[in-house]
């Protein structure tokens, strides 16, 4: 949906504290989190019409964002 927030805190509010802790204690998580955040902002700019691109490129960005989200979610669940 256009304009919908997909940042991890909004998507996974129950993991807010874990996200914060992993961002400061796990370099890989922090790096992947930043990549996710950058992709999410790029997708948002395209969906809002601030930037233009092909539909195929936008779909590729969304696939990458989903893959990163899956990886981050897996890390959030596994590091207890």
Biopython code that builds the backbone (N, CA, C, O; Angstrom):
import numpy as np
from Bio.PDB.StructureBuilder import StructureBuilder

atoms = [
    (1, "UNK", "N", (0.830, -1.171, 0.000)),
    (1, "UNK", "CA", (0.000, 0.000, 0.000)),
    (1, "UNK", "C", (0.883, 1.245, 0.000)),
    (1, "UNK", "O", (1.893, 1.289, 0.702)),
    (2, "UNK", "N", (0.517, 2.231, -0.764)),
    (2, "UNK", "CA", (1.314, 3.433, -0.880)),
    (2, "UNK", "C", (1.364, 4.204, 0.425)),
    (2, "UNK", "O", (0.358, 4.359, 1.118)),
    (3, "UNK", "N", (2.567, 4.688, 0.745)),
    (3, "UNK", "CA", (2.733, 5.504, 1.939)),
    (3, "UNK", "C", (2.748, 4.733, 3.242)),
    (3, "UNK", "O", (2.913, 5.328, 4.307)),
    (4, "UNK", "N", (2.583, 3.436, 3.181)),
    (4, "UNK", "CA", (2.544, 2.618, 4.390)),
    (4, "UNK", "C", (3.944, 2.479, 4.972)),
    (4, "UNK", "O", (4.910, 2.265, 4.239)),
    (5, "UNK", "N", (4.051, 2.602, 6.296)),
    (5, "UNK", "CA", (5.346, 2.487, 6.967)),
    (5, "UNK", "C", (5.752, 1.026, 7.063)),
    (5, "UNK", "O", (4.952, 0.152, 7.394)),
    (6, "UNK", "N", (7.032, 0.791, 6.760)),
    (6, "UNK", "CA", (7.569, -0.563, 6.861)),
    (6, "UNK", "C", (8.839, -0.604, 7.704)),
    (6, "UNK", "O", (9.572, -1.593, 7.673)),
    (7, "UNK", "N", (9.106, 0.473, 8.464)),
    (7, "UNK", "CA", (10.286, 0.426, 9.323)),
    (7, "UNK", "C", (10.088, -0.667, 10.364)),
    (7, "UNK", "O", (8.957, -0.976, 10.738)),
    (8, "UNK", "N", (11.182, -1.251, 10.831)),
    (8, "UNK", "CA", (11.089, -2.428, 11.704)),
    (8, "UNK", "C", (10.389, -2.139, 13.027)),
    (8, "UNK", "O", (9.659, -2.990, 13.536)),
    (9, "UNK", "N", (10.597, -0.967, 13.584)),
    (9, "UNK", "CA", (9.939, -0.641, 14.850)),
    (9, "UNK", "C", (8.425, -0.617, 14.654)),
    (9, "UNK", "O", (7.677, -1.066, 15.523)),
    (10, "UNK", "N", (7.975, -0.095, 13.520)),
    (10, "UNK", "CA", (6.543, -0.039, 13.224)),
    (10, "UNK", "C", (6.011, -1.432, 12.896)),
    (10, "UNK", "O", (4.908, -1.795, 13.306)),
    (11, "UNK", "N", (6.788, -2.196, 12.167)),
    (11, "UNK", "CA", (6.371, -3.539, 11.761)),
    (11, "UNK", "C", (6.410, -4.547, 12.919)),
    (11, "UNK", "O", (5.572, -5.446, 12.994)),
    (12, "UNK", "N", (7.387, -4.390, 13.816)),
    (12, "UNK", "CA", (7.588, -5.355, 14.908)),
    (12, "UNK", "C", (7.697, -4.630, 16.253)),
    (12, "UNK", "O", (8.741, -4.698, 16.901)),
    (13, "UNK", "N", (6.645, -3.944, 16.678)),
    (13, "UNK", "CA", (6.744, -3.143, 17.910)),
    (13, "UNK", "C", (7.074, -3.968, 19.154)),
    (13, "UNK", "O", (7.658, -3.444, 20.103)),
    (14, "UNK", "N", (6.713, -5.229, 19.161)),
    (14, "UNK", "CA", (6.985, -6.079, 20.319)),
    (14, "UNK", "C", (8.486, -6.365, 20.471)),
    (14, "UNK", "O", (8.926, -6.827, 21.524)),
    (15, "UNK", "N", (9.268, -6.090, 19.424)),
    (15, "UNK", "CA", (10.718, -6.312, 19.445)),
    (15, "UNK", "C", (11.506, -5.010, 19.572)),
    (15, "UNK", "O", (12.712, -4.998, 19.328)),
    (16, "UNK", "N", (10.860, -3.939, 19.941)),
    (16, "UNK", "CA", (11.520, -2.629, 20.000)),
    (16, "UNK", "C", (12.796, -2.672, 20.845)),
    (16, "UNK", "O", (13.844, -2.205, 20.396)),
    (17, "UNK", "N", (12.725, -3.214, 22.037)),
    (17, "UNK", "CA", (13.903, -3.280, 22.910)),
    (17, "UNK", "C", (14.984, -4.203, 22.339)),
    (17, "UNK", "O", (16.172, -3.888, 22.409)),
    (18, "UNK", "N", (14.571, -5.339, 21.778)),
    (18, "UNK", "CA", (15.540, -6.272, 21.187)),
    (18, "UNK", "C", (16.242, -5.628, 19.998)),
    (18, "UNK", "O", (17.451, -5.785, 19.825)),
    (19, "UNK", "N", (15.482, -4.903, 19.180)),
    (19, "UNK", "CA", (16.080, -4.223, 18.034)),
    (19, "UNK", "C", (17.145, -3.243, 18.518)),
    (19, "UNK", "O", (18.258, -3.212, 17.993)),
    (20, "UNK", "N", (16.798, -2.461, 19.505)),
    (20, "UNK", "CA", (17.753, -1.490, 20.047)),
    (20, "UNK", "C", (19.008, -2.195, 20.576)),
    (20, "UNK", "O", (20.129, -1.791, 20.268)),
    (21, "UNK", "N", (18.811, -3.239, 21.365)),
    (21, "UNK", "CA", (19.949, -3.962, 21.947)),
    (21, "UNK", "C", (20.836, -4.597, 20.883)),
    (21, "UNK", "O", (22.062, -4.541, 20.978)),
    (22, "UNK", "N", (20.221, -5.198, 19.876)),
    (22, "UNK", "CA", (21.018, -5.821, 18.823)),
    (22, "UNK", "C", (21.736, -4.785, 17.959)),
    (22, "UNK", "O", (22.845, -5.030, 17.485)),
    (23, "UNK", "N", (21.114, -3.646, 17.758)),
    (23, "UNK", "CA", (21.778, -2.593, 16.975)),
    (23, "UNK", "C", (23.069, -2.133, 17.637)),
    (23, "UNK", "O", (24.021, -1.766, 16.949)),
    (24, "UNK", "N", (23.110, -2.149, 18.961)),
    (24, "UNK", "CA", (24.323, -1.686, 19.641)),
    (24, "UNK", "C", (25.296, -2.833, 19.977)),
    (24, "UNK", "O", (26.468, -2.582, 20.258)),
    (25, "UNK", "N", (24.825, -4.066, 19.949)),
    (25, "UNK", "CA", (25.695, -5.171, 20.356)),
    (25, "UNK", "C", (26.083, -6.132, 19.236)),
    (25, "UNK", "O", (26.997, -6.939, 19.409)),
    (26, "UNK", "N", (25.415, -6.062, 18.108)),
    (26, "UNK", "CA", (25.650, -7.022, 17.034)),
    (26, "UNK", "C", (25.918, -6.255, 15.732)),
    (26, "UNK", "O", (25.006, -5.686, 15.132)),
    (27, "UNK", "N", (27.173, -6.254, 15.315)),
    (27, "UNK", "CA", (27.577, -5.476, 14.134)),
    (27, "UNK", "C", (26.835, -5.915, 12.875)),
    (27, "UNK", "O", (26.415, -5.071, 12.083)),
    (28, "UNK", "N", (26.667, -7.223, 12.679)),
    (28, "UNK", "CA", (25.972, -7.711, 11.483)),
    (28, "UNK", "C", (24.507, -7.252, 11.493)),
    (28, "UNK", "O", (23.994, -6.779, 10.479)),
    (29, "UNK", "N", (23.847, -7.393, 12.630)),
    (29, "UNK", "CA", (22.460, -6.946, 12.730)),
    (29, "UNK", "C", (22.374, -5.453, 12.423)),
    (29, "UNK", "O", (21.510, -5.023, 11.659)),
    (30, "UNK", "N", (23.257, -4.673, 13.007)),
    (30, "UNK", "CA", (23.259, -3.227, 12.796)),
    (30, "UNK", "C", (23.431, -2.875, 11.320)),
    (30, "UNK", "O", (22.744, -1.995, 10.801)),
    (31, "UNK", "N", (24.347, -3.564, 10.651)),
    (31, "UNK", "CA", (24.586, -3.322, 9.226)),
    (31, "UNK", "C", (23.354, -3.674, 8.390)),
    (31, "UNK", "O", (22.940, -2.900, 7.526)),
    (32, "UNK", "N", (22.782, -4.832, 8.651)),
    (32, "UNK", "CA", (21.597, -5.259, 7.908)),
    (32, "UNK", "C", (20.404, -4.343, 8.211)),
    (32, "UNK", "O", (19.600, -4.055, 7.324)),
    (33, "UNK", "N", (20.293, -3.893, 9.446)),
    (33, "UNK", "CA", (19.237, -2.973, 9.835)),
    (33, "UNK", "C", (19.357, -1.675, 9.026)),
    (33, "UNK", "O", (18.355, -1.154, 8.537)),
    (34, "UNK", "N", (20.562, -1.163, 8.887)),
    (34, "UNK", "CA", (20.781, 0.066, 8.113)),
    (34, "UNK", "C", (20.436, -0.138, 6.641)),
    (34, "UNK", "O", (19.824, 0.731, 6.019)),
    (35, "UNK", "N", (20.826, -1.284, 6.082)),
    (35, "UNK", "CA", (20.477, -1.582, 4.696)),
    (35, "UNK", "C", (18.955, -1.629, 4.522)),
    (35, "UNK", "O", (18.418, -1.099, 3.549)),
    (36, "UNK", "N", (18.268, -2.267, 5.471)),
    (36, "UNK", "CA", (16.809, -2.342, 5.427)),
    (36, "UNK", "C", (16.214, -0.935, 5.469)),
    (36, "UNK", "O", (15.331, -0.606, 4.677)),
    (37, "UNK", "N", (16.697, -0.115, 6.389)),
    (37, "UNK", "CA", (16.198, 1.245, 6.568)),
    (37, "UNK", "C", (16.385, 2.062, 5.281)),
    (37, "UNK", "O", (15.473, 2.780, 4.869)),
    (38, "UNK", "N", (17.551, 1.957, 4.650)),
    (38, "UNK", "CA", (17.826, 2.682, 3.406)),
    (38, "UNK", "C", (16.904, 2.227, 2.279)),
    (38, "UNK", "O", (16.369, 3.055, 1.541)),
    (39, "UNK", "N", (16.715, 0.912, 2.143)),
    (39, "UNK", "CA", (15.804, 0.390, 1.122)),
    (39, "UNK", "C", (14.381, 0.867, 1.365)),
    (39, "UNK", "O", (13.684, 1.260, 0.429)),
    (40, "UNK", "N", (13.952, 0.833, 2.617)),
    (40, "UNK", "CA", (12.599, 1.256, 2.950)),
    (40, "UNK", "C", (12.376, 2.720, 2.565)),
    (40, "UNK", "O", (11.327, 3.069, 2.024)),
    (41, "UNK", "N", (13.354, 3.566, 2.840)),
    (41, "UNK", "CA", (13.227, 4.979, 2.479)),
    (41, "UNK", "C", (13.210, 5.172, 0.967)),
    (41, "UNK", "O", (12.451, 5.994, 0.454)),
    (42, "UNK", "N", (14.043, 4.417, 0.252)),
    (42, "UNK", "CA", (14.046, 4.529, -1.204)),
    (42, "UNK", "C", (12.699, 4.110, -1.787)),
    (42, "UNK", "O", (12.172, 4.774, -2.680)),
    (43, "UNK", "N", (12.150, 3.018, -1.286)),
    (43, "UNK", "CA", (10.842, 2.546, -1.744)),
    (43, "UNK", "C", (9.770, 3.592, -1.438)),
    (43, "UNK", "O", (8.916, 3.876, -2.278)),
    (44, "UNK", "N", (9.817, 4.151, -0.262)),
    (44, "UNK", "CA", (8.844, 5.172, 0.131)),
    (44, "UNK", "C", (8.920, 6.390, -0.803)),
    (44, "UNK", "O", (7.887, 6.923, -1.207)),
    (45, "UNK", "N", (10.130, 6.829, -1.143)),
    (45, "UNK", "CA", (10.293, 7.979, -2.043)),
    (45, "UNK", "C", (9.717, 7.678, -3.425)),
    (45, "UNK", "O", (9.100, 8.548, -4.040)),
    (46, "UNK", "N", (9.910, 6.468, -3.914)),
    (46, "UNK", "CA", (9.365, 6.089, -5.217)),
    (46, "UNK", "C", (7.840, 6.047, -5.141)),
    (46, "UNK", "O", (7.161, 6.574, -6.022)),
    (47, "UNK", "N", (7.305, 5.429, -4.107)),
    (47, "UNK", "CA", (5.851, 5.311, -3.976)),
    (47, "UNK", "C", (5.171, 6.671, -3.807)),
    (47, "UNK", "O", (4.028, 6.845, -4.230)),
    (48, "UNK", "N", (5.850, 7.618, -3.206)),
    (48, "UNK", "CA", (5.295, 8.956, -3.014)),
    (48, "UNK", "C", (5.489, 9.849, -4.242)),
    (48, "UNK", "O", (4.993, 10.975, -4.270)),
    (49, "UNK", "N", (6.205, 9.358, -5.254)),
    (49, "UNK", "CA", (6.416, 10.128, -6.470)),
    (49, "UNK", "C", (7.569, 11.110, -6.386)),
    (49, "UNK", "O", (7.750, 11.931, -7.285)),
    (50, "UNK", "N", (8.351, 11.038, -5.317)),
    (50, "UNK", "CA", (9.506, 11.915, -5.150)),
    (50, "UNK", "C", (10.605, 11.510, -6.129)),
    (50, "UNK", "O", (11.321, 12.362, -6.656)),
    (51, "UNK", "N", (10.734, 10.219, -6.366)),
    (51, "UNK", "CA", (11.674, 9.675, -7.335)),
    (51, "UNK", "C", (10.893, 8.800, -8.296)),
    (51, "UNK", "O", (9.848, 8.253, -7.944)),
    (52, "UNK", "N", (11.401, 8.672, -9.505)),
    (52, "UNK", "CA", (10.748, 7.812, -10.481)),
    (52, "UNK", "C", (11.683, 6.675, -10.867)),
    (52, "UNK", "O", (12.905, 6.822, -10.887)),
    (53, "UNK", "N", (11.078, 5.552, -11.166)),
    (53, "UNK", "CA", (11.836, 4.368, -11.576)),
    (53, "UNK", "C", (10.872, 3.414, -12.271)),
    (53, "UNK", "O", (9.669, 3.670, -12.324)),
    (54, "UNK", "N", (11.388, 2.344, -12.791)),
    (54, "UNK", "CA", (10.526, 1.356, -13.447)),
    (54, "UNK", "C", (9.828, 0.501, -12.389)),
    (54, "UNK", "O", (10.294, 0.375, -11.257)),
    (55, "UNK", "N", (8.714, -0.073, -12.784)),
    (55, "UNK", "CA", (7.991, -0.977, -11.886)),
    (55, "UNK", "C", (8.846, -2.183, -11.517)),
    (55, "UNK", "O", (8.788, -2.669, -10.387)),
    (56, "UNK", "N", (9.639, -2.663, -12.470)),
    (56, "UNK", "CA", (10.492, -3.820, -12.226)),
    (56, "UNK", "C", (11.540, -3.509, -11.160)),
    (56, "UNK", "O", (11.810, -4.329, -10.283)),
    (57, "UNK", "N", (12.128, -2.311, -11.246)),
    (57, "UNK", "CA", (13.137, -1.912, -10.256)),
    (57, "UNK", "C", (12.505, -1.781, -8.875)),
    (57, "UNK", "O", (13.092, -2.206, -7.879)),
    (58, "UNK", "N", (11.316, -1.197, -8.811)),
    (58, "UNK", "CA", (10.622, -1.058, -7.532)),
    (58, "UNK", "C", (10.317, -2.428, -6.929)),
    (58, "UNK", "O", (10.481, -2.629, -5.726)),
    (59, "UNK", "N", (9.877, -3.361, -7.756)),
    (59, "UNK", "CA", (9.594, -4.713, -7.260)),
    (59, "UNK", "C", (10.862, -5.385, -6.758)),
    (59, "UNK", "O", (10.827, -6.109, -5.763)),
    (60, "UNK", "N", (11.975, -5.154, -7.432)),
    (60, "UNK", "CA", (13.257, -5.721, -6.987)),
    (60, "UNK", "C", (13.646, -5.151, -5.621)),
    (60, "UNK", "O", (14.117, -5.883, -4.750)),
    (61, "UNK", "N", (13.448, -3.845, -5.438)),
    (61, "UNK", "CA", (13.729, -3.217, -4.138)),
    (61, "UNK", "C", (12.860, -3.839, -3.046)),
    (61, "UNK", "O", (13.341, -4.107, -1.945)),
    (62, "UNK", "N", (11.608, -4.064, -3.344)),
    (62, "UNK", "CA", (10.687, -4.647, -2.358)),
    (62, "UNK", "C", (11.098, -6.075, -1.999)),
    (62, "UNK", "O", (10.977, -6.485, -0.845)),
    (63, "UNK", "N", (11.580, -6.824, -2.977)),
    (63, "UNK", "CA", (12.048, -8.193, -2.709)),
    (63, "UNK", "C", (13.279, -8.171, -1.804)),
    (63, "UNK", "O", (13.399, -8.983, -0.887)),
    (64, "UNK", "N", (14.189, -7.236, -2.072)),
    (64, "UNK", "CA", (15.374, -7.116, -1.230)),
    (64, "UNK", "C", (14.993, -6.721, 0.192)),
    (64, "UNK", "O", (15.547, -7.249, 1.157)),
    (65, "UNK", "N", (14.037, -5.782, 0.323)),
    (65, "UNK", "CA", (13.588, -5.364, 1.644)),
    (65, "UNK", "C", (12.970, -6.540, 2.402)),
    (65, "UNK", "O", (13.228, -6.717, 3.593)),
    (66, "UNK", "N", (12.169, -7.331, 1.725)),
    (66, "UNK", "CA", (11.539, -8.489, 2.361)),
    (66, "UNK", "C", (12.586, -9.512, 2.811)),
    (66, "UNK", "O", (12.476, -10.074, 3.900)),
    (67, "UNK", "N", (13.598, -9.754, 1.976)),
    (67, "UNK", "CA", (14.659, -10.691, 2.347)),
    (67, "UNK", "C", (15.416, -10.195, 3.583)),
    (67, "UNK", "O", (15.730, -10.978, 4.480)),
    (68, "UNK", "N", (15.704, -8.900, 3.623)),
    (68, "UNK", "CA", (16.382, -8.338, 4.797)),
    (68, "UNK", "C", (15.491, -8.425, 6.032)),
    (68, "UNK", "O", (15.967, -8.736, 7.124)),
    (69, "UNK", "N", (14.211, -8.152, 5.860)),
    (69, "UNK", "CA", (13.285, -8.242, 6.992)),
    (69, "UNK", "C", (13.248, -9.668, 7.529)),
    (69, "UNK", "O", (13.265, -9.874, 8.742)),
    (70, "UNK", "N", (13.197, -10.642, 6.645)),
    (70, "UNK", "CA", (13.198, -12.048, 7.075)),
    (70, "UNK", "C", (14.462, -12.375, 7.854)),
    (70, "UNK", "O", (14.403, -13.032, 8.893)),
    (71, "UNK", "N", (15.612, -11.914, 7.351)),
    (71, "UNK", "CA", (16.886, -12.168, 8.036)),
    (71, "UNK", "C", (16.908, -11.501, 9.407)),
    (71, "UNK", "O", (17.294, -12.120, 10.399)),
    (72, "UNK", "N", (16.495, -10.241, 9.458)),
    (72, "UNK", "CA", (16.489, -9.519, 10.734)),
    (72, "UNK", "C", (15.520, -10.153, 11.731)),
    (72, "UNK", "O", (15.836, -10.282, 12.914)),
    (73, "UNK", "N", (14.346, -10.547, 11.253)),
    (73, "UNK", "CA", (13.367, -11.176, 12.129)),
    (73, "UNK", "C", (13.904, -12.489, 12.684)),
    (73, "UNK", "O", (13.706, -12.803, 13.857)),
    (74, "UNK", "N", (14.577, -13.245, 11.843)),
    (74, "UNK", "CA", (15.183, -14.499, 12.292)),
    (74, "UNK", "C", (16.218, -14.229, 13.392)),
    (74, "UNK", "O", (16.285, -14.956, 14.383)),
    (75, "UNK", "N", (17.015, -13.185, 13.208)),
    (75, "UNK", "CA", (18.011, -12.831, 14.218)),
    (75, "UNK", "C", (17.337, -12.375, 15.510)),
    (75, "UNK", "O", (17.811, -12.691, 16.601)),
    (76, "UNK", "N", (16.260, -11.650, 15.396)),
    (76, "UNK", "CA", (15.538, -11.179, 16.584)),
    (76, "UNK", "C", (14.986, -12.365, 17.382)),
    (76, "UNK", "O", (15.029, -12.361, 18.612)),
    (77, "UNK", "N", (14.474, -13.364, 16.688)),
    (77, "UNK", "CA", (13.902, -14.525, 17.364)),
    (77, "UNK", "C", (14.959, -15.453, 17.943)),
    (77, "UNK", "O", (14.727, -16.084, 18.974)),
    (78, "UNK", "N", (16.128, -15.547, 17.291)),
    (78, "UNK", "CA", (17.118, -16.543, 17.697)),
    (78, "UNK", "C", (18.028, -16.094, 18.816)),
    (78, "UNK", "O", (18.535, -16.944, 19.549)),
    (79, "UNK", "N", (18.259, -14.831, 18.985)),
    (79, "UNK", "CA", (19.199, -14.348, 19.996)),
    (79, "UNK", "C", (18.480, -14.021, 21.310)),
    (79, "UNK", "O", (18.280, -12.855, 21.651)),
    (80, "UNK", "N", (18.108, -15.045, 22.017)),
    (80, "UNK", "CA", (17.406, -14.828, 23.298)),
    (80, "UNK", "C", (18.337, -14.891, 24.463)),
    (80, "UNK", "O", (17.907, -14.729, 25.606)),
]
sb = StructureBuilder()
sb.init_structure("model")
sb.init_model(0)
sb.init_chain("A")
sb.init_seg("    ")
for serial, (resi, resn, name, xyz) in enumerate(atoms, 1):
    if name == "N":
        sb.init_residue(resn, " ", resi, " ")
    sb.init_atom(name, np.array(xyz, "f"), 0.0, 1.0, " ", f" {name:<3s}", serial, name[0])
structure = sb.get_structure()
